[in-house]
Amino acid sequence: MSYKELADLIFPNAKEISYYEEKYPERNLEEGAKVTRFAPSPTGFVHIGGLYGSAIDKKIAKQTNGVFILRIEDTDQKREIENGVEQIVSSLNDFGIIPDEGMTGENTEIGDYGPYKQSERKEIYEAYAKSLIEKGLAYPCFCTPEELDEIRKKQEAAKIRPGYYGVWAKYRNLPVGEAIEKIKSGEKYIIRFKSQGREDRRIKHHDVIKGNIDFPENDQDIVIIKADGLPTYHFAHAIDDHLMRVNLVVRGDEWVSSLPLHLELFKTLGFRPPKYAHTATIMKDDNGSKRKISKRKDPEAAVSFYHEQGIPTDAVMEYLLNIANSNFEDWRRQNPDKSIDEFELSLNKMGVSGAVFDMVKLLDISKTIISKNTAEEIYNKTLEWASRYDEDLKQLLDKDKEYATKILNIERGNVKPRKDIAKWSDVKNTMEYMYEDRFFDNVNYEYQKINDKQEISKILQSYLEKYFNISDDKQTWFDKMKDLAEEYGYAREVKEFKKEPEKYKGHVGDISMVIRVAITGRQNTPDLYEIMQVLGKEQVEKRIKNCF
């Protein structure tokens, strides 16, 4: 009996592989164009590492006039979650990562190289598996779970490499006739790849990021078609990347160890392998030691975290480029107002060791990005966020849009705009004290250098009676603050106090702090003069009187 008879018995309805080669022709793209793919499983939330990889995929495809594909690898259907594809699509869309081809919803897709869900490509995998069986390069394996367990125990006892290979591959050399008889008698089986590799030989490979690396050849007879008829990841991805004409695979470096197997699969199937670029894992500083950022331990591992916190998506994307290329920071310094779309990402400038995720750095980037927004933009974006995550803040913003926008406009439009907002969830704290009911319900006066209650009362009373005029321009107002400082024995200028500290009780900044705390209940606020202009005469007077 022949391999062809065996293949026909297992896959009687499979098409010739030539059918698929013609159906999915080489793409008509310009030289150097990269076809990339992000290929997650719909088994949970999108991880920050997945967002990082997909952002690189999208950027490389876009800057080379190539194609970015979103493919769903759903062959492990036991772990699949409800609406898992929709979650992936919407999570990527939220960050502006929209595929040129692939899945656009739970059951919708665009592109001519689909289906883009592996579970819908079963007939394609069957055709290629049949082709391998016909050539004697794949075979049915009838091992039971008990037999596999026995093999593993023997290998452990002998302290040798585990796996299904060589002499341990029980059904590798089963005569075709016996295999056919077993199938006809109803015995359960899976399909294994018949590796031609040897562990004592090595392969050399050039990784786009890691450079030259070498490994022992693969010799494992891996499963390629499972008992449920669906392929394993290893087999499916090779066929999908080939037929979708992917020429660059960007993936995490946890896949580096699979390279010998994947390269052998491509070679055995007769495919030209894509270039591989293995990105370093995003790390987390855990009490001085580095570890992989974890779905279980780290809330920032889930992309939903950034939405819940109100960190703008463009800040997250900029931070990820910061991690990706060491030259991004210099580029941003030289091009402070350019879109990140104009930055040219270079895979060969990516680090080979894992970057530590730095929330402080991310929030600094976010502050800078938000500082460039107008008050109107901040109002609209905060309201959009609050409508989903903070009903109390939403009500505050809805109460009086014009007043809220005035508050947000304080120190915004200056040469150096305020940078006290790192995320939309910060906005409530930066504006609550500007609302009368919230101020008087929660005010807590904490002063700095001047903390004698009697002196504070005198300063405030003098300010109201002699110096306060809401119509003053900023320079006039500040000159009056200097006059008030001088009246109570404080230096008019900070430099005067530093020059002769023994001569003064303090300086004008200490006097300003008394006024600031009385009006805002805070030691740190944006420009006090602008705050007073927004509050108005009546509210300023009421707050100062309440204080003393």
MARPALO-31730 format. One record per residue (C-alpha): residue in one letter; x, y, z. Coordinates in steps of 0.25 Angstrom, whole numbers, plus 5000, padded with zeros to 4 digits. Each point is the difference from the previous one (the first is absolute). Layout:
<nodes>
aXYZ...
</nodes>
This chain:
<nodes>
m500050005000s500550144997y500150135008k498950064990e499049895004l500350045014a499850154997d498749974992l499449925012i500350115010f499750124991p499149954989n499450144997a501250085000k500450094988e501350004993i500950105007s500250074986y498650055002y500450085011e501350054994e499250064989k498950055008y501050085009p501050054990e501250095003r499750145004n500250114990l500850095009e501250094998e501449965004g500250005015a498650005004k499749925012v498849915002t499949985015r498949945009f499650005014a499449875004p499449995014s499149895006p498650045005t500349955013g500050125009f500450155001v501050064991h501350015007i500950124999g501149914993g498949974990l499750154998y501550024999g500249904989s498850044992a500450155001i501449954994d499349924989k499150114996k501150115000i500949914992a498949974989k499650144999q501450064999t500449904989n498650014992g499749865004v498949935007f499649975014i499149885003l499249975012r499949855000i499349925011e500649875005d498849935006t500449854999d500049985015q498550025001k500049945015r500650135005e499250104991i499250105007e498750064995n500150124991g501549985001v500350054985e499150125002q500850045013i501349994992v499550084988s499450115009s501350005009l500950034988n499050104994d500050085013f501550024998g499950034985i500549864996i499149974988p500349884991d500250024985e499449864999g499449905010m499049995010t499250135003g499049945009e499549875007n499649944986t500450114990e501350024992i500650074988g501049954990d500349904989y500949905008g498949955010p499449945007y500850075011k499549915011q500849875001s498749925004e499450034986r501349964993k499949855003e499949954986i501350084997y500849935011e499449864996a500550024985y501450035005a500049895011k499549904989s501250054991l501049975011i499449865002e500149974986k501550035000g500249925013l500350135008a498849995009y499349885006p498849955009c500449985014f499249915009c500650025013t499150015012p500250105011e500449885009e501149964990l500550144999d500150015015e500849875000i500950064990r500250125008k500349935013k501049914993q500750124995e500050075013a500649875007a501150004990k500250155001i499950024985r499450114992p498449995000g499249994988y499549924989y501249974991g500949904994v499849865007w499050075009a499150024989k499249875001y499250014987r501050084991n500349884992l498749925001p499849934987v499050074991g499149884999e499949995016a499750145001i498949994990e499449885007k500050075014i499350124994k498949914993s499849935013g499750135007e501250025008k500250155004y501250074995i500750144997i500950044989r501550025003f501150074992k501149914996s501250085003q501349984992g500850085010r501149955009e500450065014d501549994997r499950094988r499850155001i499350114992k500450144999h499050114999h500050154999d499050075009v499650144996i500250055014k500949905007g501049984989n500649874997i499649885008d500149854999f499349885006p500049854999e499049954989n498649965004d499849855001q498750005007d498849934993i499050115004v498549984999i499550084988i498549964999k499349975014a499049905003d498950114997g500550024986l500650135003p501450044998t501050035011y500650145000h501349964994f499449944988a498950104997h500950125002a501049954989i498949984990d499350135003d501250084999h500449944987l498650014994m499850145005r501450044995v500550055013n501450034998l500450065014v499549935013v500250095013r499849925012g500449995015d501449945003e499349885007w499849944986v501550004997s500149865005s499049964989l500850054989p500649874996l498749934999h499350114992l501250024991e499949844997l498550014998f500250114990k501149924993t499249875000l498850074995g500850064988f499750145005r501050125001p500050045014p499750145005k501150095007y499849995015a500250115010h499949965014t499750115010a500550015014t499049975011i499550125007m500549995015k499550055013d500950055012d499649915012n500850055012g501350024992s499949874992k499449994986r498949914996k499049994988i498850095001s498949905005k498550004997r499849945014k500850105008d500150134992p498750084997e500850084989a500249874993a498550014994v499850114990s498650025007f500850065011y500450124992h498650034996e499549995015q501150095005g499750104989i501450004994p499950054986t500249894989d501050094992a500950015013v500049855001m500449994986e501150105001y500549935012l500049864993l500950074989n500950055010i500249865005a500149954986n501150094994s501150065009n500150124990f498550045002e500350095012d501050084992w499150014988r498850055009r501050105006q500350064986n498549994995p499250035012d498750034992k500149894990s499149884999i500649875004d499649954986e501150084995f501149925008e500749894992l500049885009s501249914997l500049855005n501550005000k500050115011m499149925009g500749955013v500349855002s499750005015g498750035006a499650155003v499550025014f498650064999d500150145007m498650065004v500750135004k500550024986l498749964994l499350105009d501050114996i499849984986s498550005002k500150145008t500850064988i498949954990i498950055008s500650135003k500050034984n498549985000t499050125001a499150015012e498849964991e500749884995i500449965015y498550035004n499549914988k501049885003t499850005015l498550014998e500049884991w500949925010a499150045012s498849964993r500549865000y500850005013d499750115010e498550045001d500450115010l501050074991k499049994989q498950075008l501150115004l500350024985d498650004996k499650105010d500650124993k500949984988e500450144998y500550015015a500749864999t500750054987k500550125007i500649925011l500749914990n500550124993i500850055012e501550014995r499649934987g500550074988n501350065007v501449974994k500149905011p498649945002r499649935013k500449865001d499249955012i499049914993a500649864996k498749934998w498550034999s499849955014d500950115005v499150114995k499049995012n501150035010t500550124992m498750074999e499149955012y500550125009m499550104990y498549965003e499450075012d499349885006r501149914999f501050105005f499350035013d499649865003n501449954999v501050115002n501249975010y500950125002e501549955000y501050125000q501549994998k501050105006i498950105005n499249925009d499650095012k498550015000q500050155004e501050044990i499349934989s498750075004k500750135000i500649984986l498749954994q499250125006s501150104995y499949944986l498550014999e500050145006k501250074993y500549924988f498949914994n499450054987i499549894990s500150104989d501550015002d500949954989k501049895003q501250095002t499250105009w499549885008f501449955002d500650145004k498950015011m500449865005k501450065002d499450125007l499349905009a501249925003e500850135003e498950055010y500249875008g501549995000y500249914988a501050024988r499350054988e500949914991v500549865003k501450044996e500050115011f499649905010k501149904996k501050115000e499750055014p499149905007e500250055014k499450134996y498649944996k499049915006g499949944986h499750044986v498850044991g499849854996d499649975014i499050115000s499449954987m499949865006v499150055011i499150064990r500149884991v499649905012a498950095004i499450014986t500249864995g500349915013r501249954993q501550035000n500249964985t499150064990p500250064986d500150154999l499350075012y499750134992e499349924989i499249925011m499550125006q499650064987v499149874997l499550005014g499650155000k499950115011e498949955008q500549855001v501450055003e499650095011k499049895006r501249905001i501050095006k498950055011n499749855002c501549985003f500250115010
</nodes>
